[in-house]
Amino acid sequence: MADSQELIMAKIDVLDLNGKKVGALELADEVFGAVNEDLLWEAVKHYRAGQRAGTHATKNKRLVSGAGKKLWKQKGTGRARVGSIRSPLWRHGGTVHGPQPRSYDYQFPKKKLLGALRSALAVKLADGRLTVVESFELKEAKTAAFRKSLDSLGVEKTVLLVDGSQENRNLHLSSRNLTGVELLKGHQVHPYHLLKYEKAIFARPALEKLQDSLKASAPKRKAEVA
């Protein structure tokens, strides 16, 4: 007899900026239930490839300095024939097949990226380094005051802040000068960011929206047979 088992919904505490619990948020098992390390590796590799400047360059025979005149006649000297002082065989000559400016970016399937993002969130949750706050609403732009809020939320080293509001000027001004702190919008979060920073703090609206999006794109699981 086939029974469709309901997915167990984990919960995470929702805190205020003083570190006090003000609620709870249900986490979907489709998003936080599994980790695919291979996808994480591929996603990070793709992200870092896109960040490479690719500005390396070497000078070929056409670009190095030197006259184009033939150094000596072709025959009769007893020496090896040579056509240019810029030959790659000579000192200060051009480089053959050297690196040239190019982009290292390449196409990465969206389904893989979303799968890696689900895995990165699952890793953060399993390690106890995922925090959810009700909101990042600040009365004023004060770096010192916001640093105290981060201390109350258990931030010791680096942290990724993910806000869900369209514009939060006070948060931007309060966090921009803090070392090891990066602020992103929900749609900007990449698996690389979640793995780079020791702790991730999401505003509740941002995590809810991201979770709904990842849940909708997650592969459907087949019902288990009892």
N, C-alpha and C positions, 0 to 999 in steps of 0.2 A: 504494500500500500504506500502510495507516494504522499508525503507530507511536506508542504512548503514551510520551512522554518523561518521565522521572522528574524531579521537582522538585529543584533544586540546594539542598542544605541548607547555609546559611552557619553559621559558628561564631563564638562570642564567648568570650573568656577569662573565667574565673571567678577572682576575686581574694579574698584575705583582707583584713582591715581594715588591714593594713600595706602593701597594694598589691602583694603578691607573688602570682604565678599559682599556683593550686592545682588547676586543672582547666579544662574547656571545656564549653560548652553549645551544642547545636545549635538553630538558629533556623529556624522554618518559613517557607518562602517565601510561603505563603498569608497570613502575618501581616506579615512584614517586606519583602515583595517589591514593593510599589507604594505610591504616594502620590496621594491624591485631595485636591487643594487646596480644591475646592469644598465637599467634605464637612467639611473642617477649619474652614472659614469658617462654615458653618452651625452646627456644633457649638459653636464659641466664642460665636457670636451668641446661641444658645439658652441657654448657661450664664450669660452676662452678663445676659441679660434676667431670668433667674430670681433673680439676686442683687440686682436693683434693689429698693429699699425701697418705692417707690410711695407715699410718704407726703405728696406735694405736695398742697396744697389751697388753694382760693380761696373767698372768701365771696360767696355770691349775695345777691340782694335780701332773702331771708328772714333771713340771718345777720348782715348789717351792722347797726351801731347806728343808732338814729334812730326817731322816733315814726312811727306809721302814719297820723297825722291828715292830711287833705287840706289843702294849704298855703293855697289860696284857692279861691273858688268857681269852678265850671266855666266860666261865661260872664259877660260884661260887664266884665271887667277889661282887655281888650286884650292880655293876656299869653297865652302858650301854656298850654294846659291841662296840669296835672301832678297826679298822684295821691299821690305819696309822695316824701319827701326822700331815700329810699333807692333811687331810680330809678337804673339804670345810666348814665343820661345825665348825672347830676349828680356833682360831686366828692364823693368818699367814698361813692359809691353802690356797689351790688353789681356783681359781675363776671358777665358773661353767658358761659355755656358754658366756664368756666374749668376747669383740671385738678382732678380729684378723686382721693382715694386709690383705688388699684386695684393689682392684681397684673399684672406684665408677663410672667409665666410662660405658656408655651404648650406644647402637646404636641409631642414630637419623636420620630419613629419610632425604635424600638430598633435596627433594622437599620442605620439611618444613623449612630447613635451608635457602634455597634460598628465600622462601617467607618471612621469618623473616628478611633477609638482605634487601629485597625491602621495608619492613615496616620501618626498622631502618633508611634507607636513606630518606624515606618520612617524618619521624618524624623530622630529622635534617633539612630538607628543610622547613618544615612548621614552625619550631621554629626560622628560620633565622640563623641557626648555621652551615650552609654548605657553604663553600667557595671553589672556583675553581681558581687555578692559572695556568698560561700558562705553567710554568715548575718550577722545583726546581734547576735549574742550578746555581751554585755558582762559582764565580771566584776563591775563596780561602776558606779554612776552618777557619772561624772566628766565634766563638760562640757569641761574643758581637754584631757583625754585623748582624748575623742571628736573634738574639733576637730583634733587631730594626726592622727587616723585619716582624717578628711576631706581633710586636706592631702596625705596619702600617696596618696589616691585621685584626686588632681588637681582637687579642688574649689577654685576661686578666687573665685567669686561666689555665685550662688544654686544651690540643689540641692533636688531632690525625693527623699525617701527612701521606698521602698515595701517594707514588711516583710510577711512571710507568716505570722508566728506570731500566735496568738490574743492573747497578752498579753506585752509586752516592757517592763516597767516601767523597767529601767535605760536602755534606748534612749530611752524617752519623757522621762525626767528629764535625760538627757545632751544631748538635742537641742532641748528646748523653749525654751531661752534663747539659742540661736544665731541671729543675724540672717541672714535669707535662707534658712532651712532649714525645710522643712515635711515632716512625717511622716504617711504615709497607709497604710492597709491596701490590699491588692491590689484588693478589690472597690470601693474608693472612688476609684480613679484615673479621671480624666476627661481627654479630649484637651486641655482648657484648662490643666490642671496641667502636662502634659508640654511644652506650648508656653511656659508662663509662666516656668519655671525653666530656667536655662542648662544644667544637668546633671541627669540622672536616675540614681539608684542603686537597683537592685532586689536584694532578697535572692533567691537562686536559687529557693527554693520558690515565692515570690510570682510570679516571671516565668514559671516553668513552668506554674503553675496558670492564670495569665492567658493564656498562649500557647495552652494546650489549649482554653480556653473560646473564644477568638477564632478558632482554627483550625476548631473545630466549627461555628461560625456563618458562616464565610467561604463565599462562593459558589464552587461547584465549577467548575473550568476544564475546557473541552472539550479532548479530545486533539487535538493538532496533526496535520495530514495531511502526510506526507512527499512 
